[in-house]
Amino acid sequence: MKILVLNSGSSSIKFQLLDTVERTVMCKGLVERVGLADAIFNYQPAGGEKSKQILPIADHTAGIKLVLDTITSPERGVIASLDELGAVGHRIVHGGEKIQRSVLLDEESLALIDECTPLAPLHNPANLMGVDAMQKLLPQVPNVGVFDTAFHATMPKSAFVFALDYAYYEKHGIRRFGFHGTSHQYVALRAAEILGIPLEDFNGVTCHLGNGVSLTAVKGGKSMDTTLGFGTCCGVPMGTRSGDVDPAALMHLIDELGMTSRQVCDLIYKGSGLKGISGVSHDMRDLEEAAAKGHERAELALEIFAHATRKYIAALATSLGDRVDAVVFTAGIGENGPEIRERICRGLGFMGVRIDPERNRVRGKEAVISPEDAPVKVMVVPTNEELMIALDTEAVVTASRA
């Protein structure tokens, strides 16, 4: 099936057209600065050259129309007609508790997504703009929502209920949701395929290490626990996000230092993490370069990041029972950072995690980077959220027609 995958932001539209039979990308692109007279349209057909246009794009409907016109154009298109389009898969950040799997987007499900806006105020409304545009332009083509939170819906209550007064969960829905679910789902699926293990038997810790970071315990192919929570700031320190901080420290900032809650929020989301510790950059490459030149705080940032990641790998492994098949690294840092992977795994020998230095030199490619005899395989699996969205979309549409 040919699936158009859309990731709609407030002023951007990222897209890919995929063939789910071949698992190939037919074309991809990005619409930037939507709503402005100098919007940017980036486009690349498979095997073809990238192109860039600057033109006015009034809104998401105009932007998506441009995408549809381009993918069917005689000059640079990749399909002859929009009749070839089997469905559209939309990346949607938050489904709350009421949407726990990928679903057809109809009046009822769209209302539920809208109800989740307070949980993802910057993302869900933008995601819905893309859905609205597709429904206007191609009302006959089914739309499917694939949610960042859905993969984590299998977590037990012991993993997702915070130890606050239980009334705050019952009355207000304050709980751990988890994010990056589509990425964790894909890399678990692909790791199981590489190792020749049925997904329903695969146990592993998946490590999505990018500017945003989350780790997930995947048992029998399902999420059992994860590091991100109600929001996207807990767990491992990230590019500019703090990771775990004692709430008493945050109250001290408010009560003793006179900071407002908004100032504290800005601090822990935008002024902390690798950038805040190092004072250099949020980019791992910059930190490694600075640390190699003797910059003490850059070295400290690297050690804090490695220590926190290592700690959570070990902690999440306790949710996997008696067997850990793999530790899987993905996303920008995980896929392209042999040095930080080595730092992280350096202290995990007690659980059978070891790295082969030669195998670990890989960047951006699928690989098993542990020795042959290692009881726990350490793997690099580049994430492919668009393919996962396309596969989920195909499954939902196929089931709806059965």
N, C-alpha and C positions, 0 to 999 in steps of 0.2 A: 504494500500500500504506500502511496506517496502522501506524506504528512508534512504540512507546513507548521513549524514550531515557532511560536512568537513569545518574546519576553519583552513586555511593554513597560517602560519606565515613564516617569512624568513628562520627559521631553525626549525620549528615545524609544526606538523599536529595534531590537535585535532579532534576526530571523535566520532560519535555516530550512531548506526543503530537503527532506530525507526520503530515501527509498528503504523501507523497513525490511524488505526481502533480502536485499543485498547489504543492508546496514551501511549504506554509503550516503554521503552528503552530495546532493546535486547542485546546490548553490547556497551561498550564505551572504549576509550583509548586515549593515547597521544604518539606521536612520537617526541622525543626531540633530539637536536644536529644533525639534518639532515646535511649530508655532511661530517661528521666526522667518524673516525674509531671506536669511542666508543659512537656511538649513543645509545639512550635508547628507548625501546619500552615497554610501559605500556599498559596492556590490562585487561579488566574484563568483562566476560559474565554476563548477568543478573542472580542473584542468585548464582554466582560462585565466586571463589577466584581471587584476583588480582594477576597478574604475571608481572615480569619485566625481560627484556632481554637487555643485552649490546652487540651490534654487529655493524659492519660497515653498514651504510646506505648512499649510494652515493649521492642521490638527492631525490626530491619529488616523482618522478616516482617510485623509489625503495621503498620509504617509504609507498606509497599508495598500491603498489603491496603486500607488507608485510601485510598490513591491510586486503586486499581482500583475500589473502591466509589464513589468520588466521580466519576470520569470516566464512569461508567455510570448515575449517579443520575438520576431523572426531573427533579429540581429544577435541578441545575447541571451535569449530565453533558453530554458532547459526542458520545458514541456510545451506541447502543441496547443493545449487548451486547458482551461481551469476545470473542465470536466474530469481531468485526470487526478484532480486533488481529492483524496479520500476523506480527509478530515484536517482540522486545525487543532494543534495542541498548545495550550497556553500555560506558561509557567506562572503559578500564583503562589504567593509567599505563605499566606496563612489561611488554614481551614478551621482553626479552633478545634473544639471537641466534636462538633457536629458533622464535619466532613473528614473522614478518616481514610479515604482512598481517592483515586482519580475518578472523576465523575463527568457525565454529560452535563454541559452547561445549559440549564433551562431556567425558567423563571424562579423556581424554588431554590435551586442551588446558587443562583446569582444573588438571591436575597440573603442566603446564609453567608456568602462571601462578604457581602456588604456589612453584615452584622459584625464581622471580624475586623472591620476597619480600625477600631480603637487599639487592636493588638498589633496592627501593621499599618499605621497611618500614612507612611511614605510609599508603601508598596501596593497594597490591595486596590486602592482607587485607581492607580496607574495601570495595574494589571487588567482591571475591568474596562478601561478605555479601549484596550486592544480587542476585547471580546465584543464590545458594543460596535466597534468599527467593522469587525468581520461579519457580525450579524446583519449589518446594513448592506455590506457589499456582496456577500454570498450567503443569503439566508437559507439556501438549500444544503449547505455543507455543515456537517456536525462539528461542534466545538466541544473540546474536552479540557477540563481543568486538571492540571497535575500540580500537586501542592508540596512545598518545601517541608511542611510539617507532617504530611500523611505517613511517610515511612516510619515515623516514630510513634504512630498510634498503637503499635503492638507492645509498647513499654508497659510493664506491670505498675500498679499503683505505688508499690514500694519504691519505684524509681522516679515517678513523676509527681507525687504529692510532696510539697514542701512541708517541713515540720513547723509550720505556723499553726495557729488555732485553725482547726479543720473547717470552721465556718467560712474562712476566707476562700477555701476551695469550693465549698458547696454553694455559697451565695454569689461569689464574684469570679469564680473560675481561675483563681490564681494558682498556677501549677507550672511544671516543666513541660514545654512543648517540643523543643528541639528544632533545629533547622538544618540546612544543607541536605535534607533527606534524599533528594533525587540523586545527588552526588554519592552519598553513602550507599544507596540502593544499587547504583550502577557499578561502583567499584567492587562491591561484595559479589554481585552477579558475575562480573568479569574475572575476579580472582578465583571464584569457584570453577569457572570454565577453564582457566589456565591450569589449575591444579587437578582437574579431572574429578572434582567432587560435586555431587548434586547440590544445588543451592540449598535445598531443605536440610542438608547435612553439614553445611559450611558454618564453622565457628571462627570468628576473627574480630580484630579491632581495626576499624577503618579510621584513618587519620587524614582529615581534610585540612591541610595546612596551606593557607593562603593569607591574604590580608585579613580575612576572617578565618577563624579556626574553630573546628569542632571535631571531636572524636566520638565514635559510636561502638558499642558492643553489639555485634551481630551474631545471634545464636540461631542456628537452623535457618539462616537467611533472613531473620527478622530482627528489628531493633529492640534491644532489651534495656539499653540505657545510653545516655548521651550527655555531652558536657554543656552544651548551650541550654538555656532554660526558658523562662517566661519571656525574656528578651535575648539580645545577642551580645551580651557583654561578659558573661561568666565563663568559667573554665580556664583554658590556657590564655595567657596574654597574647594579644594580636598586634596588628600593625600600629593602631592608635587606641585600641580598646584595652582596658586594664586586666581583663580576666578576673579571677576571684579576688575580692577584697572583703575584709572583715567589715560587716555593717556598722560596727562600732566606730571604725575609722571614718566612715562616711558621715555618721552622726556628729563626730567630732568636727569635721569640716564645716558642718552647718551650725552647730551649737557654739563652738569655741572660736572658729575662724570667721564666722559671719557669712559664709557662702550661701547663696540661694540654692534650692533644689535644682534649678535649671543650670546653674554654674557647675554644680557637682556632676550633673548628667553630661554636660559638655566635656568636663574633665575626664570622666571615665570612658566616654565613647570616642573623644576626638583628641585628647591631649595626653594619653597614657600609653600603655603597651610598650612596644619596642622603641617607638619614637620618644616617649616620655622618659624611659629609663636611660636610653643612650644619649639623648640630646642631639643625635646625628640625623636619623632618618627612620621611617617606618619600613624601609626596603631591606630585606635580608641581605641582598648583595652588597649594599652600601655598608652594612654593619660588619660583614665578614671582611671587607676591604679595610675598614677602619680598625677592626680588632687586630688584623695582621700587622698593622703599623703601630700597634701598642696602645690604642685608645681603650682605656680601662672600662669606661661605661659601655662602650660598644661590646666589649667582651662580656661584661656583666649581663647585658641584655640577651646575648646569645645563650649564656649559661642558664638564665632564668627561664627562657623559652624552652630549652632542652629539658631542664629539670621538671617543669610543669607538664610537658608533653609525656615524658617518661613516667611521671607519677600517675597520670591518668591512663596510660596504656596498662600499667600494672593494676590499677584499681578497676578498670572496666573489664579486665580479664576475669575478675571474680564473678562476673555475670554469665560466664560462658560454660560453667560446669567443669568437667574434668579434662577438657581438651581445647587447646587453642591451635587452630590450623595455621593462621597467618596474622601478621601485622602488615597492613596495607597503607602505603603512603600515596597521597594524591593531592591535586591542586598545585598552585604555582610554586610554593616552597617545597611541598612534598615530592613533586615530580622532578624538580630541577635543582634540588639542594643536597648533593651527596655529602657535603661537610656537615650540615645540620642533621641529616639522617644518622650519620655516624655518631655525632654527639648524643643524640637521643637514645640510640640503642646501646651505647657504651655501658650503661648501668642496668641492662635488662638480661644479663647472662643467666641470672638465677631462674628465669622462667623459660630458658631455652632459646632466647633471641640473640642471634649473632649475625654479623655482617661480613661478607667477603669483600675486602677492599677493592679488588679488581672489578668484581661484578657491580659494586656500588658506584662506579664511575659514570653510570648511565644518567642521561638527562632527557626527560620528556618522552620516554619509551617504556613500554611494558617490559618488565624484567623481574626475575627472582634474584635478589641480591644477597641472599644468605648462602652459606656453604651447603653442599649437597646433603651432608649428614645432619644439618640443623633440625631439631625436632619441631621448631616453629619457623615457618617460611616467612621471610621478610620480602615484601614485594613493592614494586612501583607500578601503579596502574593509572595512567592519565585519565582524568574524569571525562565523561561525555554525557553531560546532563541533557543535552538536546536529543541524543539518541534514546536515552531513557524515557524522556517525555514522549518521543515518537512511538516507542514500543508500548508504553502505557496507553497512549491515545488509540493505537490500533486495537489493543485488547479490549478497551471499553467500547469502541464502536462495533467491533465484531460481536461482542457479547450482547449488545443492544439489538442486533439484527437476528440473533439466534431464535 
